[in-house]
Amino acid sequence: MFSRTLRLFFWMGVAAIAGYWLQPNSGHLLGAFFVCLLTVIKDLWKGQKITQWLRHNNVQEPPQMDGIWGDLIDRMRRILNEQRKQTQNEEQKLQDFLLAIQASPNGVVLLDPEGRIEWCNQTAALHLGMDAKRDLMQHVVHLVRDPVFKKYYSNESHDAEAMIDGRSVSLQKSVKLSVQLHSYGENRQLLLTRDVTTIAQADAMRRDFVANVSHEIRTPLTVLSGFIETLQTLNLNKDEQEKYLDLMSVQASRMQDLVNDLLMLSQLDGSTLPSINEPVSLQSLMSSIESEARGLSAAQLFENEAPQMMRFETPEGVQLSGANKELHSAVSNLVNNAVRYTPSGGLITSSWNLLPDQRIQFSVTDTGSGIASEHLPRLTERFYRVDRSRSRESGGTGLGLAIVKHVMQRHGGELKIESEIGKGSKFTLIFPASRVLQSTLSQFEEAVVSV
C-alpha cells in the first residue's frame, strides 16, 4: 500500500514537471490530473476483471495482478477456498445424515406446519404406500387413509403411539405399524413409523400359549377335583377307592408331563444349558428309549388286542457329540408318538443311517392312520394337535414336536416329516457330519444290532 502511494506521487511529479515544461501556467496541474485519471481507469479495469472472476466462480484461475490488487485477489481466493471446503463438508455431513436415515429400519417423515410431506425415507414410503419423490408436498392425511391414523393426527396430544395397518417391504402382505408424531422446530412435525408385526405376533403367541396352558391344566384339575369330591362324599369300598386313586394318578401324571415339557421348552428357548459337546452313545441312548417305548406300548394294550411290533436298528459303538438329555428327549418323543398313534398289531421301525455326505439320520416309521398334508407345516407349533380328543386320550401334551424342533436347532440339525392318510408317518432327524465322532464312523460298516 505504501509503495503504491509513493509510485503515484512519483508519476504525478513527473507529469507535473513535464506539463510545466510544456505549459508553464497550468501544465503541471493537467499532468498530475492526467496521471490520477489513468490510475483510476486502471483500477476500474482491474476491479472489473475481479468482478468477472467472482461472477464466474472460477476460484482456481484468478486474474494475474500485482501490488495491492494481487494481495486482494490472494486473500479473496483463500477465503473462497475455505468457504468452499466448509460448504462441501456441510453437504457431506448432510448426505451422510440422510443416508443414515435411509438405512434405518424405521420410517421417517418430515412434515411442514401445514402437514405436508417435505421429505421421507424409503422405509416410510414402503410402510405407508407412498412415493418418496412424487408425493412430496402432499398432505400426509391425504396419502395415509387409515381411519385410526386420521383420528390420531387430529388429536392435540401425540404422546402415545398409534397402531395402524401398513405394507411390508416385500409388498406381499400387510404389517402392523406403530406411528408417532413428534414436534420440532417452528410448528413442524416428525412422523416415525415402525414395523411391529413380529412383536404383535409374539404377543398373540403369548396369549395363545397362556390360554393353551390354562386349558391343558384345567382339564386334569377338573377331573382331580371331581374324584376328590367323590372320595370325600361317598362311602366307597377299598376296590372302588383304589380305582379312583388310579384315575387320579393318571391325571396327576398328565400335569407332571406337561410341567416337565414346559420346563424343557423354557430351557431350550433361553436358558444357558450345559455344553452340547458331550459324547453320547447311540446304543445306550436307544436301549433306554426302547425300554420306555415297550413299556408304553404294553400299558396301552387292551385285552384280546394284538401287540404292536417294534424294530430298533442301532449301530454299535457310534457316538454323537451333543447334549444327552436333549437328544434323549427328541428321539423318545418321536418313538413314543409312534407308539401312541399306531394301532394294535401295527409296525414301528426306528433306525440310524449314515448319509453319503457323512451326515447321520434317525428315522421312525409307523403304520398308523397318517396325517393330512395341510397339518404337516404346523405340527411343530406348541399345543397344535391334529385331533385334540385323541391326543389327550393318548397322553400327549402337545409340546413334543416343538421340543424336537428346538433340540435339532441347537444341534444344527433338521426335522423332516412325511405322512400320508391311511399309510402311516415317517419322522426323520438329520444331524450334521460335525456331530458324529469321527473315530466311531467305521462302526456303520459293521453289523447293526436288531431287536
ChimeraX attribute file (.defattr): number of C-alpha atoms within 10 A of each C-alpha:
attribute: neighborCount
match mode: 1-to-1
recipient: residues
	/A:1	9
	/A:2	8
	/A:3	10
	/A:4	11
	/A:5	9
	/A:6	11
	/A:7	11
	/A:8	15
	/A:9	15
	/A:10	12
	/A:11	15
	/A:12	21
	/A:13	17
	/A:14	15
	/A:15	21
	/A:16	24
	/A:17	18
	/A:18	17
	/A:19	20
	/A:20	17
	/A:21	12
	/A:22	13
	/A:23	15
	/A:24	13
	/A:25	10
	/A:26	12
	/A:27	18
	/A:28	22
	/A:29	18
	/A:30	17
	/A:31	23
	/A:32	21
	/A:33	15
	/A:34	16
	/A:35	19
	/A:36	16
	/A:37	12
	/A:38	11
	/A:39	13
	/A:40	12
	/A:41	12
	/A:42	12
	/A:43	13
	/A:44	12
	/A:45	12
	/A:46	17
	/A:47	13
	/A:48	12
	/A:49	16
	/A:50	20
	/A:51	12
	/A:52	14
	/A:53	17
	/A:54	15
	/A:55	9
	/A:56	9
	/A:57	12
	/A:58	11
	/A:59	16
	/A:60	10
	/A:61	9
	/A:62	18
	/A:63	15
	/A:64	11
	/A:65	15
	/A:66	10
	/A:67	10
	/A:68	13
	/A:69	17
	/A:70	15
	/A:71	13
	/A:72	13
	/A:73	19
	/A:74	14
	/A:75	12
	/A:76	16
	/A:77	18
	/A:78	12
	/A:79	12
	/A:80	16
	/A:81	14
	/A:82	12
	/A:83	12
	/A:84	13
	/A:85	12
	/A:86	12
	/A:87	12
	/A:88	12
	/A:89	12
	/A:90	12
	/A:91	12
	/A:92	12
	/A:93	12
	/A:94	12
	/A:95	12
	/A:96	12
	/A:97	12
	/A:98	14
	/A:99	12
	/A:100	11
	/A:101	17
	/A:102	17
	/A:103	13
	/A:104	14
	/A:105	14
	/A:106	19
	/A:107	25
	/A:108	22
	/A:109	22
	/A:110	20
	/A:111	25
	/A:112	17
	/A:113	12
	/A:114	13
	/A:115	18
	/A:116	20
	/A:117	24
	/A:118	16
	/A:119	16
	/A:120	25
	/A:121	23
	/A:122	23
	/A:123	25
	/A:124	26
	/A:125	20
	/A:126	18
	/A:127	24
	/A:128	22
	/A:129	15
	/A:130	18
	/A:131	15
	/A:132	18
	/A:133	14
	/A:134	8
	/A:135	17
	/A:136	16
	/A:137	15
	/A:138	15
	/A:139	16
	/A:140	23
	/A:141	17
	/A:142	10
	/A:143	14
	/A:144	17
	/A:145	11
	/A:146	15
	/A:147	11
	/A:148	13
	/A:149	19
	/A:150	14
	/A:151	11
	/A:152	19
	/A:153	17
	/A:154	10
	/A:155	9
	/A:156	7
	/A:157	10
	/A:158	15
	/A:159	9
	/A:160	10
	/A:161	14
	/A:162	17
	/A:163	17
	/A:164	18
	/A:165	17
	/A:166	24
	/A:167	19
	/A:168	19
	/A:169	16
	/A:170	8
	/A:171	12
	/A:172	8
	/A:173	9
	/A:174	14
	/A:175	20
	/A:176	20
	/A:177	25
	/A:178	20
	/A:179	21
	/A:180	20
	/A:181	21
	/A:182	13
	/A:183	13
	/A:184	11
	/A:185	9
	/A:186	8
	/A:187	11
	/A:188	15
	/A:189	21
	/A:190	18
	/A:191	18
	/A:192	19
	/A:193	25
	/A:194	20
	/A:195	24
	/A:196	14
	/A:197	17
	/A:198	11
	/A:199	11
	/A:200	14
	/A:201	12
	/A:202	12
	/A:203	12
	/A:204	12
	/A:205	13
	/A:206	12
	/A:207	12
	/A:208	14
	/A:209	14
	/A:210	12
	/A:211	11
	/A:212	16
	/A:213	17
	/A:214	11
	/A:215	12
	/A:216	18
	/A:217	17
	/A:218	13
	/A:219	15
	/A:220	18
	/A:221	17
	/A:222	12
	/A:223	15
	/A:224	20
	/A:225	13
	/A:226	13
	/A:227	17
	/A:228	14
	/A:229	11
	/A:230	14
	/A:231	15
	/A:232	10
	/A:233	9
	/A:234	9
	/A:235	10
	/A:236	13
	/A:237	8
	/A:238	8
	/A:239	9
	/A:240	12
	/A:241	16
	/A:242	12
	/A:243	11
	/A:244	17
	/A:245	16
	/A:246	12
	/A:247	15
	/A:248	20
	/A:249	13
	/A:250	15
	/A:251	20
	/A:252	17
	/A:253	14
	/A:254	21
	/A:255	19
	/A:256	13
	/A:257	16
	/A:258	21
	/A:259	15
	/A:260	13
	/A:261	19
	/A:262	18
	/A:263	12
	/A:264	19
	/A:265	20
	/A:266	12
	/A:267	12
	/A:268	17
	/A:269	13
	/A:270	8
	/A:271	10
	/A:272	8
	/A:273	9
	/A:274	8
	/A:275	9
	/A:276	17
	/A:277	13
	/A:278	13
	/A:279	16
	/A:280	21
	/A:281	18
	/A:282	19
	/A:283	17
	/A:284	14
	/A:285	18
	/A:286	19
	/A:287	13
	/A:288	12
	/A:289	20
	/A:290	19
	/A:291	11
	/A:292	14
	/A:293	20
	/A:294	16
	/A:295	11
	/A:296	14
	/A:297	20
	/A:298	12
	/A:299	9
	/A:300	13
	/A:301	14
	/A:302	10
	/A:303	7
	/A:304	6
	/A:305	10
	/A:306	12
	/A:307	18
	/A:308	17
	/A:309	16
	/A:310	18
	/A:311	15
	/A:312	18
	/A:313	18
	/A:314	24
	/A:315	22
	/A:316	17
	/A:317	16
	/A:318	22
	/A:319	23
	/A:320	22
	/A:321	19
	/A:322	19
	/A:323	19
	/A:324	18
	/A:325	13
	/A:326	20
	/A:327	21
	/A:328	18
	/A:329	17
	/A:330	21
	/A:331	22
	/A:332	21
	/A:333	21
	/A:334	22
	/A:335	22
	/A:336	21
	/A:337	20
	/A:338	27
	/A:339	26
	/A:340	20
	/A:341	19
	/A:342	23
	/A:343	18
	/A:344	18
	/A:345	13
	/A:346	18
	/A:347	19
	/A:348	22
	/A:349	17
	/A:350	23
	/A:351	18
	/A:352	21
	/A:353	16
	/A:354	17
	/A:355	12
	/A:356	7
	/A:357	8
	/A:358	16
	/A:359	16
	/A:360	21
	/A:361	19
	/A:362	19
	/A:363	21
	/A:364	23
	/A:365	22
	/A:366	26
	/A:367	19
	/A:368	23
	/A:369	16
	/A:370	18
	/A:371	20
	/A:372	13
	/A:373	11
	/A:374	9
	/A:375	13
	/A:376	14
	/A:377	9
	/A:378	14
	/A:379	19
	/A:380	21
	/A:381	15
	/A:382	21
	/A:383	21
	/A:384	18
	/A:385	19
	/A:386	16
	/A:387	9
	/A:388	13
	/A:389	9
	/A:390	13
	/A:391	17
	/A:392	15
	/A:393	9
	/A:394	14
	/A:395	16
	/A:396	20
	/A:397	23
	/A:398	23
	/A:399	22
	/A:400	25
	/A:401	22
	/A:402	20
	/A:403	25
	/A:404	24
	/A:405	18
	/A:406	21
	/A:407	27
	/A:408	18
	/A:409	14
	/A:410	15
	/A:411	20
	/A:412	14
	/A:413	19
	/A:414	18
	/A:415	20
	/A:416	12
	/A:417	16
	/A:418	15
	/A:419	20
	/A:420	14
	/A:421	12
	/A:422	12
	/A:423	13
	/A:424	21
	/A:425	22
	/A:426	21
	/A:427	20
	/A:428	20
	/A:429	21
	/A:430	21
	/A:431	24
	/A:432	15
	/A:433	18
	/A:434	14
	/A:435	20
	/A:436	21
	/A:437	14
	/A:438	13
	/A:439	10
	/A:440	15
	/A:441	17
	/A:442	10
	/A:443	14
	/A:444	16
	/A:445	9
	/A:446	11
	/A:447	10
	/A:448	15
	/A:449	11
	/A:450	10
	/A:451	9
